[in-house]
Amino acid sequence: MVPDGWKISTLGEVCENNLQTGPFGSQLHANEYEVYGVPVLMPKDLNGFRANTSSAAKISVERARDLSKHRLSKGDILFSRRGDVTRFALIDESSEGSLCGTGCLKATPGEQHSPDFLGYFLQMHWVRKWLEQNAVGQTMPNMNTSILSELPLMVASSRQEEDTIAQILSTWDQAITATERLLENSQQRKKGLMQQLLTGKKRLPEFEGEWNFISFSDGFSVANQKTSQVKSSEYQVSGTIPIVDQSQNEIAGYCENNSPYTDVPVIVFGDHTRALKWVDFPFCPGADGTQVLKAKPIMGDKFAYFILSHVELPNLGYSRHMRELKQREFKIAVDVNEQRGIADVLTTADEEIQVIDKRLTCLKQEKKALMQQLLTGKRRVQAEVA
């Protein structure tokens, strides 16, 4: 149902048919690109619904004048016309003055509509599906101005209402961006702590003395062999034990059983994640392609996990990881109390990261729900009158 005052439209109608393809290859050649100059935006430069001018190829100011009809202004919407046809960017202050590249299409909304509102509307899932389903081409999807102009849209009762909706959603975007920066800062802080604490360069108070080097076999044992792995479906899953989704890059398929590997905590290698995970609950031996490493008494379990996490290994799967690990030496604190203290500091850093990450996930989910309400008129706002 269309809300009172709203209407179903198309991108072509909203843009008053002001859609344009980027320059043909014959108009702009690869040998004209330079290190500095005016950015020429291609599909690869359209990320997060904004244009990244730093990654774009550049041409001279003089050459850009020859292609002035492809110049982008604030409020233009740039679409990918080949490959991933769902990619688009709303041109803002940081990207205006750039050029629409050969792989893109430019759409300029009419003055009666808010480009910011349209930028949010185009993020909706069904819009992405429409673009994918209506693209042409067998080997590579392609979009053209004729198809793109038919993209269905719903527009609000006035430019003022659209602007108000965009302002509300922009507030959520600002909160998300601030939280993303906070998360990145916390991750970098933890990385710095690991570099200092796990090498002995920075010591905790009251601890001194040299650290020792140990081999892999001195510090670790493989608790279950690949030949003995079984699928978690062969065990009865307990409702009290998490079943973690593989798509979330976590170990999957844990359950309670009477195996000899339930003396937790343990350290797990996951083949499908190619990463270490810390697990503090019982699980199936070798569940869904996992391997278990146990720390020997010379190290605390959690400290051993952080030591392994700090080792840089090629991202080539479990077998390569294990070959590399077995050839490494590890520098560790002799005093298990120092090990425990270091593990506590890094665990606290992990917990801080998890809290921020959870907050970020909640903000994104809340924004998504709010978009569904505001961009369809199910939830109306009081439009600000200029």
GUFIVO-937913 format. One record per residue: x negated, y negated, z of N, C-alpha, C, CB in turn. Coordinates in steps of 0.1 Angstrom, whole numbers, plus 5000, padded with zeros to 4 digits. Last residue first. Glycine has a CB too. Layout:
residues N
XYZXYZXYZXYZ ...
//
This chain:
residues 386
488547545050487447445048487947305050486847465034 489947755073490247655063489147555062491547585066 489448095078489047965082489247865070487447965085 492148325084491148265074490748125079491748265060 492348565106492748435105491748365096492948365118 492748895092492048795100492648655097490548795096 494249225094494149085088493348995098495549035086 493749545085493549455097493349315091492349505106 494249625060494949695071494849615084494449835073 492749525040493849445045494649515056494649405034 490549655033491749705026492949625031491949855029 488449555047488349545033489549595025487149615028 489149605074489149465069489149465054487949395074 488949895077490149815081490249675074490149795096 486549965067487750035062488949955066487750175068 484849805083484949785069486249845063483749835061 485149935108485649795106485849765091484749695113 483850175103485350175106485950035104485550225120 481250075098481950145088483450155090481450295087 480749965123480849875111481549945100479349835106 480650195138481650095141481849995129481250015154 478450325127479750385127480850285129479850495137 476450135133476750165119478150235118475650265114 476550145161476750015154477150045140475549925155 475750405166477150365170477450235163477150335185 473150405157474150495151475550445154473950645156 472050225175472050195161473050275154470650215155 472250375199472950245198473150205183472250135206 470550585193472050615195472850485194472250675209 468150445192468650515180470150545181467850645178 467950355218468150255208468650325195466750195205 467750615231468850525235469050415224468450455248 465350715219466650785217467850695220466650905225 463450535228463750535214465050605211462650615207 463550595255463950465251464250465236462750365254 462650855254464050835259464450695255464050855274 460050815246460950895237462350865241460651045238 459050685268459050615255460050685246457650615249 459250895286459950775289460150695276459350685300 457351065275458751105275459650985278458951215286 455050925279455450945265456950985265454551035258 454950945307454950805301455450825287453450745300 454851215311455951145317456051005310455751125332 452351285299453651335293454851265298453751485297 450651165317450751115303452051165297449551175295 451151315340451451175340451551115326450351095348 450351565332451751545336452051405335452051605350 447651515329448451565317449851535320448151715315 446951455355446851355345447651385332445351325341 447451705365448251595370448151475361447751555384 445451865354446851885349447751775355447352025354 442451745343443351745354444851755349443151615363 441351725318441051845326442151855337439651835332 442851625287442551595301442351725309443651505307 441451735256442551725266442051685279443251865267 441151755222440551695234441651675244439851555230 440952035201441851945208441151885220443152005211 440052145169439752135183440652025189438252105185 441452355142441252235150440752255164442552155150 442152585130440752535127440452415135440552515113 444752625136443852715141442352685139444052855135 445952415121445852405135444852505141447252445141 445752515094445052385098444852385113445852265093 447452735096446052745091445152625096445952765076 449852615103449152705113447652725109449852835113 450452455081450252395094449452485103451652365100 450752655061449652555060449352485074449952455049 453152765072451852845070450652755069452052935058 455052555073454552615085453252685083455552715090 454552275050455152385056454452455067455452485045 453152045042453252155033453852285039451952185027 452051785049453451815050453751925040454351685046 449051815069449751805056451151855056448951885045 448951655101448851775093449551745079449551885100 447651495129448051475115447851595106447351345109 448651535162447751585151448351565137447551735153 450651465179449651365175448751405164448851325188 451951695185452651595177451751485172453751535186 450051825201450351875188451051775179451252005189 450251665224449051675217449251725203448151785225 452951705231452551565226451151575219452451465238 452851975238453751935227453251795222455151925232 451151955260450752035249451551995236450852185251 452851815278451551755273451051825261450451765285 454752015282455151885275453851815270455951795285 453152225294453952245282454252115275455252315285 449752165305451252155307451952165294451552025315 447052395299447752275296449252285301447752245281 446052635307445152525307445852385305444052545297 447952825303447952765316446952645317447552855326 449152755269448552845279448352765292447152895274 452252695253451052645259450452735269451252505265 453652865225453552845240452252785244453852985247 455652815197454252805202454352785217453452695196 457752975175457552935188456152935192458353015198 459452895144458352955151458152895165457052955143 462352955124461552875134460452955139462452825145 464353055107463053005102462252925111463252935089 466653115123466753035110465452975106467752925112 464953195151466253155146466153065134467153095156 462853315165462753295150464053255144462353425144 464953425190463653425185463653415170462953565189 467353175200467153305194465653315189468053335182 466853005232467253015218466953155212466552905210 467252785260466952915254467452915240467653025262 465852455260466952545263466652675256468252485259 464052255252464152285266465352365270464052165275 461852185227463152245230463052295245463352375221 460551955204460452005218461852055222460151885228 459152035172460351985181460052035195461652045175 457251945144457351995157458551945165456051965166 458152015110457751925121457951995134458651795121 459452115088458052085087457551995098457652035073 462052185086461852045090460352015088462252025105 462052445079462852355071462652215075464352385072 460452565099460052565085460752465077460252705079 459652425130460752455121460352455106461952365123 458052515159457852475145459052515137456552535139 458452435193458952505181458452435168460452505182 457652515226457352425215457752495202455852375214 459552545256458752595245458552485235459352725239 460252575292460352515279459352575269460052365280 461852905290461652775285460852695295462952705281 461953205283461353135294460953005289460053215299 462953355262463853255268463253185280465153325272 461853555249461353425245462153315252461353395231 462753815251461653775259461153635258460453865257 466353795249465053805243463953765253464953725230 469053785255468153855265466753875259468753985269 470453465248470353605246469353665256469853635231 472053175235471653245247471553395243472553225259 470852995206471853065214471253135226472753155205 470452775178469952835191471152895199469352725200 470552655152470952795155470452855168470452875144 467852435141469252485141469352625147469752475127 466052145147466052285147467452335148465152345159 466851865125466551925138466552075137467651885148 467751705104466251725106465951775120465551595103 470351705100469851595109468451615112470651595122 470951935087470951805079470351695087472251785073 471152125107469852115100469751985092469752235090 472652045138472752045123471452035116473751935119 472452265165472052135159472052145144470652095164 474152365191473852415178473652285169475152495172 473352385226473552305214473252385201472652175214 475052595248473852575241474052495228473052705238 477552655257476752565265475452525259476552625279 478652845241479152715240478352615248480652705245 476453075226477053025238477552885236476053035250 476753325201476453185204477153145217476753085193 475253625199476553565203476153425208477253645214 473253685170473453675184474753605187472253595191 473053675143473153815149473353805164471853885146 472853415136474153475135474253615141474553475121 470153355137470853335149472253395148470953185151 468053615122469053505121469853485134469953525109 464653675133466053715130466953595129466553805142 461253765129462353665130463653725126462053555120 459053925128460153965138461253865138459553975152 457353805111457853935107459053975116456854045107 456353585125457353565114458053695110456653505102 456353635161455753645147456753635137454953775146 456253425189456953525181456453525167458553505181 454353275202455253355210456053455202456153275218 451153205198452353215190453253315197452053255175 449452995222449753125217451053115208449853225228 446852755229448152795225448252935221448552705213 444252695238445352625244446752675240445352485240 442452855226442252835240443552775246441052735242 443252855200443452975207443252955222442553085202 442352595193443752625193444052745201444152645178 439752495217440252545204441752565204439452675199 438952185234439352325234439752365220440552355244 437051955251437451995238437852145240436451975227 437851745280437251865274437851895260437351995283 437051425294437951525289437251635282438951455279 435351305324435451335309436551435306434051395305 436751075348436051195344436251225329436551315352 439850975364438550945357437951085354437650865366 442750825377442150935370440850895363443150995360 443950595388443350705397442750825390444450745406 445950515360445350475373444950605381446150385381 445250665329446150625339445450595352447250745341 443150535302443450625313444450575323442150655321 442550535269443250455280443550565290444450385275 441250725255440750585254441350505265441050535240 442250985255441450945267440850805266440351035268 443951045236442551055232441651025244442250965220 446450995245446151135241444751155236447151185230 446550725250446650815261446150955257448050815266 446250595224445450555235445350665246445950425242 448150715207446750695202445850665214446650585192 450450685223449850825220448450815215450750885209 450750405222450550475235449950615233451850495243 451250365195450050315201449750375214450250165203 453750505193452550555185451250495191452750505171 455250345210454950485214453750535206456250575211 455350115194454750115208454350255213455750045217 456650205172455250165170454550155184455150025164 459150255183458350365177456950325176459050395164 459749995191459650095201458850215196461050145206 459949865166458949825176458749925187459449695182 462150015155460850015149459749975158460749935136 464149935173463750075172462350085166464850145163 464249655167463949705181463449845181465149685190 465049665141463749605144463249655158463749455144 467549775144466549845136465149795139466849835121 468749575159468549705165467549785158469849775167 468849375139468149345151467749475159468949255161 470549505120469149465117468349445129469149345108 472949515135472249645131470749615127472949695118 473449245139473249335151472549465147474549365158 473849175112472849115120472449195133473248975124 476149325106474849355099473649295107474849295085 477949205122477649345125476249375118478749445120 478048965109477648965123477249105127478848915132 479149035085477748995085477248995099477648855079 481749085091480849205088479449165088481249265074 482548815094482648915105481749035103484148965106 482048715069481348655080481348755092481948525084 483848855053482448875051481648825063481948805038 486248755063485948895065484448925063486748975054 485948485054486048515069485748665071487448485074 485948515027484748455033484748495048484648305032 488548605023487448695019486148645026487148685004 489948385031490148505038488948605035491448575035 489148195012488848175026488948305034489848065031 490148294988488648294990488348275005488048174982 493048504995492348374992490848384994492848265001 493848754999494848654995494248524991495848635006 491448984985492248924995493048814990491348875007 491349264962490949134966491949074976490749034954 490049564953491149504960490649374965491749594971 489149704921488849634933490149594940487949514931 487849934896489049874904488549814917490049984906 485949864868485849914882486949844890484449874888 485849764843487049834847487049884861487349944838 483349674839484349574841485649634845484549494827 481949904835481749834848482849734850480449764849 482449964808482950054819482949974832482050174820 481249734796482649774793483249854804482749844780 478649734804479449634809480949664807479149504802 477650074814477649954805478649854810477949994790 475450334826476650244828476450124818476650184843 474550674826474350534821475650454824473950534807 472850964838473950874838473650734834474550874852 471051174816470951064826472150984826469650984823 472151374800470851404807470651294818469751404798 474651264791474551404796473251424804474451494783 476750984795475451044793475251174799474350954799 478350744817478350824805476850874804478750744793 480350704847479150684840479150784828477850714849 482450774863482750704850481550674842483450584853 481550904886482450974877482650904863483750994884 479950704898479350824894480250904883479150914906 481950504903480750474894480150604889479750384901 483550644921484150594908482950564898484950464910 481850684942482350794935482850754921483450864943 481450414951480350494946480750614938479550544959 484150364959483550294948482350364942483050144953 484450534980485150564968484650484956486650534970 482850415000482450544994483150564981482750655004 481850064997482850175001482550294993484250124999 480349864988479649964996480550075000479049905009 481949674976481249774967480449884975480249694958 482649524998483649614991482949714983484649534983 480349375002480749465012481749565006481449405024 480349214979479149294982479449404992478049204987 482749084981482549184970481449274973482449114957 482048915002483149005004483049114993484548935002 480048764989479648845001480748955003479548755013 481348634969480348734965480048824977479148674960 484748564969483548554978482548664973483948574992 486448384943486148504951484848494958486248634942 486748174927487848204936487648324945489148224927 484548154910484548074922485748104932484647934918 483748494899484348364898484348294911485648374891 480548674900481948654905482448514902482048684920 478748814876478848684883480248664887478348564875 476549084872477949044873478048914881478849154879 474149244851474449134860475949104860473649014856 472449554851473549474846473849364856474849564844 469149694843470249644852471349574844469649554862 466849754830467549864835468749824843466749954843 465549514823466149594813467049704818465149654804 466449284850465549364842466349444832464749454850 467148954857467749084855466949164846469249074850 464748764876465448794863466048934864464348794852 465048524903464548644897465248664883464648764906 466648334914465548284905464848404898464548204913 467148494945467648404934466448354926468548294940 466148624967465948684953466448604942466648824953 466648484990465248544988465048594974465048654998 469348424989468248314988466948374985468248235001 470648704970470648604980469548504979470548664994 472548924952471448834951471648724962471348764937 473349244961473849104961472649014961474849084973 472749534942472249434951472949304950470749414949 473149884938473449754934472849664945475049724933 473550224926472750124933473149984928471250144929 474950404912475650344924474850234931475950454934 473550514892474350394888475150344900475350444877 470650634890471550624901472450494898470850614914 470350614855469950684867470950684878468550634872 471350274847470950404843470350474856469850404832 471950024856472750074845472250214840472649974834 472549884888471749974880472550024868471150094889 473649544892473949684892472849764884475349714886 473849254911473049324901473249474903471549294903 475748974914475649114918474949184907477049174921 475248634925475248734914475148874920474148714904 474648494947475948534946476148624934476848414944 472148294933472748344945474148374943472548234957 471248404900471648304909472148364922472648204903 468848504876469848544886470048424896469448674894 468448494841468048444854469248464864467748294854 468948544815468948664825468548624839468048774820 468548324802469948364802470048484812470448414788 465748284801466548214811467948264812466548064808 463548384788464648484791465548414802464048614797 461848184785462348234773463548334775461248314765 461048154811461848044805462548094792461047924802 459348364815460648364822461648264816460548344837 457048274802457848384796459248394802457148524798 456348084821456548044807457448144800455248024800 455848234844456948134844457348094830456548004852 455148584836454748444838455948344838453848394827 456548844856456148784843455848644846457248804832 456349144876456349004875455948964860455448934885 458149414892457149364883457349214881457249444869 458949434927459349414913458149374905460449304912 458549444954458249564946458449544931459049674952 459349194962457949224964457549354956457649254979 462149174960461249114949459849144951461448964950 464649374964463349364969462349304959462749504974 468049294969466949304960465549284966467149204948 470449494987469649374985468549404975469149314999 471449734993472349634988471749504987473549634997 469249904999470049855010470949735006469149805021 467649804969467649884981468449824992466149914986 466449774939467749754946467849854957468949774935 464249844925464049734934465349694941463649604927 464850034907464050074919463949964929462650114914 466249894887466949974896466150014909467450094890 464449574886464849694880465549774890463649774874 463749224881464349334890464849454882465549274898 461049054880461949114870462549234877461349144856 459748754895460148894896461148934885460748924910 457348544881458748554883459148704884459548484873 454048594895454948534886456348554890454748584872 451248824895452048714901452948654890451048604907 450449034878450449054892451348954899448949044898 452649094849451549034856451549064871451348884853 453849214818453949214833452649174839454349344838 453549254792453749124796453849104811455049064790 453349524786452049454786452249304790451449464773 456049594784455249634796453949554797454949784796 458149344770457249454769456449474782456349434757 461249244761460349234772459449354772461149214785 462749284738462649144743461549134754463949094747 462849554735462149484724461949334728462949484711 464549634756463049664756462249584746462849804755 466849364763466449494757464949504757466949494742 467749224795467149214781466749354776465849134782 470849344810469549284810468949284796468649364820 474249254802473249354803471849284803473249444791 476849094821475749084811474749194813475148944811 479948954827479049064829478049064818479849204830 482448784831481048734831480048844835480848604840 485148824834484448894823482948844821485148874810 485648714858486148644846485348694834485948494848 485148874880484048804874484348724861482948894871 487748974883487148904894485948814889486648994905 487949124859488849014862488248924873490249064867 485849314862485849224851486749104853486349294838 486649454885485449364885485349264874484149454885 490149414890489049484885487849394886489249524870 492749454915492149384904491049474898491549244909 495549434936494549524929494049444917495249654925 495849184962496249244949495149334944496549134939 497549024990496349094984496849144970495749204993 499948944999499048844995497848894988498648755006 500349215020500949095015499948995012501949035026 498449505009498949415019499549285013497749375029 499449784991498749664990499249565000498749604976 499250125000500050005000499149885000501050005012 
//
